[in-house]
Amino acid sequence: MSYDLSLSRRSLLGGVTAAAAALPFLNVSLAAAAEPNASSLRAVHRFHIGAMRVTVIDDARFTFPAPAFAANQPEGTIGPFLERFGLPTDFASLHMQVTLVESGAHKVLLDTGMGEVTFPGNQPDNGRLIATLAAIGISPDDITTVILSHGHPDHIGSCSSNGAPVFKNASYHIPPNELEFWTQKPGTEESFPNFMLGVGNAQLLPIGDLIRPYKDGDQIVPGITAVAAPGHTLGHHAFLLQDGEDKLLHLMDAAVHYLVGPEEPDWALAVEMDQQLAAETRRRLFKQAAEEKLLVAGYHFPFPGIGRIVDQGPSWRFVPMQTA
């Protein structure tokens, strides 16, 4: 399956700017968020896909205005939905989970978390990836491959530090249009889109010589295949992990909220670059996951973010995997 992703800088930035303007990104309440501690270890979960050992690392947490999850719906839509599940109706607290896959000689990171980056309006509650890797006996120099799903700050925040690659022995993989877009020079005015482009420049330019492109269907390393999942950003990808008959579909940001995404797949997240395409992606991936009874992972789902997608007629539900 192919998509025309050749949109201009102006049209893409226009979409991000409109989304940012619609949300109080710089005035997000943290009253109900966890007490931030960027240096602490929070959680690790390990399991296997065939012979591949998979480690989920809770890297960060941030808050997001609840109305952002129903940006194309009438005002007030999201409140009753969240209230049904006993959740706050004004904000959502989201995890960020980096996945380490160890297979043969390969030590692969799927995205790199927030690193030293903090979203405007949030207090630092991020950057646990490197310390957690050390706690399980892995140095940044041991990482052989970094696969980036897209160029948002919460996915690329540990690619570089002080202008140098963090994982200096690794190859970095990112879709070409994502690299091109997020390394454009940001404007001088203070805005959320310029903040995001600034992070893209700071994180991606220092690793330029280590970057390799990938596209839909590429097996980036044995057992990890790229799955086009456009809409969130136009080059966004999910990943299929497979060893023998064992499979896991990592949704990345195709669905950001574990309830809203599956149960209301047509509701748009405000920062999605193409809201209709994002909805089509969700429906396609949820349908595949339910029909094939795939194990799934969500980057922002409640830790460890692993479970199943089950069919509910016109929509789906995420059922978390029971963990010991």
C-alpha positions as CSV (number, residue, x, y, z in Angstrom):
1,M,0.0,0.0,0.0
2,S,1.4,3.4,-0.9
3,Y,0.4,7.0,-0.1
4,D,1.2,10.4,-1.5
5,L,3.0,12.0,1.3
6,S,4.5,14.9,-0.8
7,L,2.8,17.8,1.0
8,S,4.5,21.2,1.3
9,R,6.1,22.5,4.4
10,R,3.5,25.2,4.6
11,S,0.5,22.8,4.5
12,L,2.0,20.4,7.1
13,L,3.0,23.2,9.4
14,G,-0.4,24.8,8.9
15,G,-2.0,21.6,10.2
16,V,0.2,21.4,13.2
17,T,-0.2,25.1,13.9
18,A,-4.0,24.8,13.8
19,A,-4.0,21.9,16.1
20,A,-1.6,23.7,18.5
21,A,-3.7,26.8,18.5
22,A,-6.8,24.9,19.5
23,L,-5.2,23.6,22.7
24,P,-3.9,25.2,25.8
25,F,-0.5,23.5,25.5
26,L,1.2,26.0,27.7
27,N,-1.4,25.9,30.4
28,V,-1.8,22.2,31.1
29,S,-2.7,21.5,34.7
30,L,-0.5,19.0,36.5
31,A,-2.4,18.9,39.7
32,A,-3.4,15.2,39.3
33,A,-0.2,14.1,37.6
34,A,2.4,11.9,39.3
35,E,5.1,13.7,41.2
36,P,7.9,14.3,38.7
37,N,11.3,12.6,39.2
38,A,13.3,12.5,36.0
39,S,16.2,10.5,37.6
40,S,14.1,7.6,39.1
41,L,13.4,4.2,37.5
42,R,9.7,3.6,37.2
43,A,9.0,0.2,35.6
44,V,10.3,-2.6,33.4
45,H,8.3,-5.4,31.9
46,R,9.9,-8.4,30.0
47,F,8.4,-11.1,27.8
48,H,9.2,-13.1,24.7
49,I,8.0,-13.1,21.1
50,G,9.3,-16.5,20.1
51,A,13.0,-16.3,20.8
52,M,13.0,-12.5,20.8
53,R,13.3,-11.0,24.3
54,V,11.2,-7.8,24.5
55,T,11.7,-5.3,27.3
56,V,9.2,-2.4,27.8
57,I,10.7,0.6,29.6
58,D,8.5,3.3,31.2
59,D,10.5,6.3,30.1
60,A,8.2,9.3,30.8
61,R,4.8,10.6,31.5
62,F,3.0,13.8,30.5
63,T,-0.4,15.3,30.6
64,F,-2.6,16.3,27.6
65,P,-5.8,18.3,27.5
66,A,-8.7,15.8,27.3
67,P,-10.6,17.7,24.5
68,A,-7.6,17.1,22.3
69,F,-8.8,13.5,21.9
70,A,-12.1,14.5,20.2
71,A,-10.9,17.5,18.2
72,N,-13.3,16.9,15.4
73,Q,-16.3,16.4,17.7
74,P,-18.7,18.9,19.3
75,E,-17.4,20.6,22.4
76,G,-18.1,18.6,25.5
77,T,-18.0,15.2,23.7
78,I,-15.0,13.8,25.6
79,G,-16.2,14.4,29.1
80,P,-19.0,11.9,29.3
81,F,-16.9,9.3,27.5
82,L,-14.1,9.5,30.0
83,E,-16.5,9.7,33.0
84,R,-17.9,6.3,32.0
85,F,-14.5,4.8,32.9
86,G,-14.0,6.9,36.1
87,L,-11.2,9.0,34.4
88,P,-10.6,12.7,34.8
89,T,-12.5,14.7,32.2
90,D,-10.2,17.7,31.8
91,F,-6.9,16.0,31.1
92,A,-5.3,12.6,30.3
93,S,-2.0,11.4,31.8
94,L,0.0,9.4,29.3
95,H,2.9,7.1,29.6
96,M,5.7,6.8,27.1
97,Q,7.1,3.3,26.7
98,V,10.3,2.6,24.8
99,T,10.6,-1.0,23.6
100,L,13.9,-2.9,23.6
101,V,14.1,-6.0,21.3
102,E,17.0,-8.4,21.7
103,S,17.3,-11.0,19.0
104,G,20.6,-12.8,18.2
105,A,23.3,-10.1,17.9
106,H,20.7,-7.3,17.6
107,K,19.7,-5.0,20.4
108,V,17.0,-2.8,18.9
109,L,15.2,0.3,20.4
110,L,11.8,1.2,19.0
111,D,11.9,5.0,19.5
112,T,14.0,6.7,22.2
113,G,11.5,8.4,24.5
114,M,11.7,12.0,25.8
115,G,15.3,12.2,27.0
116,E,16.0,15.7,28.3
117,V,13.0,17.1,26.4
118,T,10.0,18.3,28.4
119,F,6.7,19.4,26.7
120,P,5.8,23.1,27.3
121,G,3.4,23.3,30.3
122,N,4.7,20.1,31.9
123,Q,7.2,19.6,34.7
124,P,10.1,17.2,34.0
125,D,8.9,13.7,34.4
126,N,11.0,12.0,31.8
127,G,14.3,10.6,30.7
128,R,14.5,7.3,32.4
129,L,15.6,5.2,29.4
130,I,19.4,5.4,29.8
131,A,19.3,4.7,33.6
132,T,16.8,1.8,33.1
133,L,19.0,0.3,30.4
134,A,22.0,0.5,32.8
135,A,19.8,-1.2,35.5
136,I,19.3,-4.2,33.2
137,G,22.9,-4.3,32.2
138,I,22.9,-2.6,28.8
139,S,25.0,0.4,27.9
140,P,24.1,2.8,25.1
141,D,27.1,1.5,23.2
142,D,25.5,-2.0,23.2
143,I,22.5,-0.8,21.1
144,T,22.9,-1.9,17.5
145,T,19.8,-0.4,15.9
146,V,17.4,2.5,16.7
147,I,14.1,2.5,14.7
148,L,12.1,5.7,14.9
149,S,8.4,5.5,14.2
150,H,8.1,9.3,13.5
151,G,9.7,12.6,14.5
152,H,7.7,13.8,17.4
153,P,9.8,14.9,20.5
154,D,8.5,12.2,22.8
155,H,9.8,9.5,20.3
156,I,13.2,11.0,19.4
157,G,14.3,12.7,22.6
158,S,17.2,10.4,23.4
159,C,18.7,10.2,19.9
160,S,21.3,12.9,20.7
161,S,22.8,14.7,23.7
162,N,25.0,17.8,23.6
163,G,25.2,17.5,19.8
164,A,26.4,13.9,19.7
165,P,24.6,10.6,19.1
166,V,23.6,8.8,22.3
167,F,23.8,5.4,20.7
168,K,27.0,5.9,18.8
169,N,27.4,2.3,17.6
170,A,23.8,2.0,16.3
171,S,22.3,2.6,12.9
172,Y,19.2,4.9,13.1
173,H,16.3,4.2,10.9
174,I,13.5,6.8,10.0
175,P,11.3,7.3,7.0
176,P,12.8,9.9,4.6
177,N,9.8,12.2,4.7
178,E,9.9,12.3,8.5
179,L,13.6,13.2,8.5
180,E,13.1,15.9,5.9
181,F,10.1,17.4,7.7
182,W,11.5,17.5,11.2
183,T,14.9,18.8,10.3
184,Q,13.5,21.9,8.6
185,K,14.7,25.1,10.2
186,P,12.1,26.3,12.8
187,G,10.8,29.9,12.8
188,T,11.9,32.4,15.4
189,E,8.5,33.0,17.0
190,E,7.5,31.1,20.1
191,S,5.0,28.4,19.1
192,F,4.4,24.7,19.6
193,P,5.2,23.8,16.0
194,N,8.5,25.7,16.3
195,F,9.2,23.9,19.6
196,M,8.7,20.6,17.9
197,L,10.9,21.5,14.9
198,G,13.5,22.7,17.2
199,V,13.6,19.3,19.0
200,G,13.7,17.6,15.6
201,N,16.7,19.6,14.6
202,A,18.6,19.1,17.9
203,Q,17.9,15.4,17.9
204,L,18.1,14.3,14.3
205,L,20.9,16.5,12.7
206,P,23.7,15.1,15.0
207,I,22.9,11.5,13.9
208,G,22.7,12.3,10.2
209,D,25.7,10.1,9.2
210,L,24.1,7.1,11.0
211,I,20.6,7.4,9.5
212,R,19.2,4.8,7.2
213,P,15.8,5.2,5.5
214,Y,13.0,2.6,5.6
215,K,9.5,2.3,4.1
216,D,6.4,0.2,4.4
217,G,7.1,-3.5,4.3
218,D,10.9,-3.3,5.0
219,Q,12.3,-5.8,7.4
220,I,14.6,-3.4,9.2
221,V,16.2,-6.2,11.2
222,P,15.2,-9.9,11.2
223,G,11.8,-10.1,12.8
224,I,10.9,-6.4,12.8
225,T,8.9,-5.2,9.8
226,A,7.7,-1.6,9.1
227,V,4.0,-1.1,8.7
228,A,2.8,2.2,7.2
229,A,0.4,3.9,9.6
230,P,0.1,7.5,8.3
231,G,-2.1,10.2,9.7
232,H,-0.6,11.0,13.1
233,T,2.2,12.3,11.0
234,L,2.4,11.5,7.3
235,G,5.3,9.2,7.6
236,H,4.3,7.5,10.8
237,H,4.9,3.7,11.0
238,A,3.8,0.9,13.2
239,F,5.9,-2.3,13.5
240,L,5.2,-6.0,13.3
241,L,7.4,-8.2,15.5
242,Q,7.5,-11.8,14.5
243,D,9.4,-15.0,15.3
244,G,7.8,-18.1,13.9
245,E,4.1,-18.1,14.7
246,D,4.4,-15.5,17.5
247,K,3.6,-11.9,16.6
248,L,3.1,-8.5,18.1
249,L,1.8,-5.4,16.3
250,H,3.2,-2.3,17.9
251,L,0.7,0.5,17.1
252,M,3.1,3.3,18.2
253,D,0.9,6.4,18.0
254,A,-1.7,5.1,15.6
255,A,-3.8,5.1,18.8
256,V,-2.6,7.4,21.6
257,H,-5.4,6.9,24.1
258,Y,-6.1,3.2,25.0
259,L,-9.9,3.8,25.3
260,V,-10.6,6.6,22.8
261,G,-8.6,5.2,19.9
262,P,-10.2,1.7,19.7
263,E,-13.7,2.6,20.9
264,E,-14.0,5.9,18.9
265,P,-11.6,5.4,16.0
266,D,-13.0,8.3,14.0
267,W,-12.4,10.8,16.8
268,A,-9.4,12.9,15.8
269,L,-6.4,13.7,18.1
270,A,-5.7,17.5,17.7
271,V,-2.1,17.1,16.7
272,E,-2.8,14.6,13.9
273,M,-1.5,16.0,10.6
274,D,-4.2,14.2,8.5
275,Q,-7.2,13.3,10.7
276,Q,-9.1,11.3,8.1
277,L,-6.0,9.3,7.2
278,A,-5.3,8.7,10.9
279,A,-8.9,7.3,11.3
280,E,-8.5,5.0,8.3
281,T,-5.1,3.8,9.7
282,R,-6.7,3.0,13.1
283,R,-9.6,1.0,11.5
284,R,-7.2,-0.9,9.3
285,L,-4.8,-1.9,12.1
286,F,-7.5,-2.6,14.7
287,K,-9.3,-4.8,12.1
288,Q,-6.1,-6.7,11.4
289,A,-5.2,-7.1,15.1
290,A,-8.7,-8.4,16.0
291,E,-9.1,-10.8,13.0
292,E,-5.6,-12.2,13.4
293,K,-5.8,-12.2,17.3
294,L,-2.5,-10.4,17.4
295,L,-0.8,-9.2,20.6
296,V,-0.5,-5.4,20.4
297,A,1.4,-2.7,22.1
298,G,0.7,1.0,22.4
299,Y,3.4,3.6,23.0
300,H,1.2,5.7,25.3
301,F,-1.1,3.0,26.7
302,P,-1.0,2.3,30.5
303,F,2.1,0.4,31.4
304,P,3.2,-2.0,30.0
305,G,0.8,-1.2,27.1
306,I,0.5,-4.8,26.0
307,G,-2.8,-6.5,25.2
308,R,-5.3,-7.5,22.6
309,I,-7.8,-5.7,20.4
310,V,-11.2,-7.3,20.4
311,D,-14.1,-6.6,18.0
312,Q,-17.1,-4.7,19.4
313,G,-19.2,-4.4,16.2
314,P,-18.6,-1.0,14.7
315,S,-15.5,-0.4,16.9
316,W,-13.0,-2.2,19.1
317,R,-11.7,-2.5,22.7
318,F,-8.2,-2.7,24.1
319,V,-7.9,-5.5,26.6
320,P,-4.7,-5.3,28.7
321,M,-2.6,-8.4,29.0
322,Q,-2.4,-9.8,32.6
323,T,1.1,-9.5,34.0
324,A,2.5,-11.4,36.9
